[in-house]
């Protein structure tokens, strides 16, 4: 069965339109996967490049012309009756209000409400990628000063971090109580989601937005925990990524891409092997290991969701 090459757009409203919202279109009932919601786009014609195809499809479907787009995720999916390759781009600047030129219903939807809509199975990783930021900040250990750690946490969030993993494994119970109190305060003031590392014992994960599994815990877990908004995992190989996909993990970190001071002598993936593993993955992937915010463009070109880092992002400006 020939694989159908499809291009699609996650179109984000901006501050002058609909901030933190995504444009969805409802598939006509008579089409494949009819009645479900999707991200606008369509087939790439033979001999056509991806971006021109996206421009053409959005003009034909929505009378919309984009001026800024960046790669988001590439997914291969096999339905019983159809095989598709979905190349998805995030569109952040465009001209004109979109219109359903083909009679399709279109709707602006808050990112946080995307899970309330029914999508074709191939779109599920796209729904996740659309809700995730480009930077996944990982905290260091608490160190000798809890107050300094909390100040850094506040500065990291205030500078724009939207997704943070707390991995302070050496923190005491009283320190964790202070950290949890700080997280509650930050979440009441900022748009930030916080995951807790599975290596940390005695912490109520329900106080956070999800759990990040170590590779050891990933391989030992038999089923996805119930009631968890985000479940992510540390992966270092194709086998571990496949394990994460079977478990139903939402996204993964893949490391080490480059050499790091925290793991001297560890074998590194390098750019080529990292890009190959990302291409084969069916979930969003963050690059981790020896990376900084300045590596973001390379990560996007490799197909990654973005950059994950400790020293490269912690208490640094996200702008």
Buried (B, 14 or more C-beta within 10 A) or exposed (E): EEEEBBBBBBBBBEEEBBEEBBBBBBBEEEEEBEEBBBBBBBEBEEEBEBBEBBBBBBBEBBBBEBEEBEBBBBBEBEEEEBBBBBBBBBBBEBEEEBEBEEEBEBEEBBBEEBEEBEBBEBBBBBBBBBBBBBBBBBBBEBEEEBEEBBEBBBBBBBBBBBBBBBBBEEBEEEBBEBBBEBBEEBBEEEEBBBBBBBBBEEBEBEBBBBBBBBBEBBBEBEEBBEEBBBBBBBBBEBEBBBBBBEBEBBBBBBBBBBEBEEEEEEEBBEBEBBBBBBEBBBBBBBBBBBBEBEBBEBBBEBBBBBBBBBBBBBBBEBE
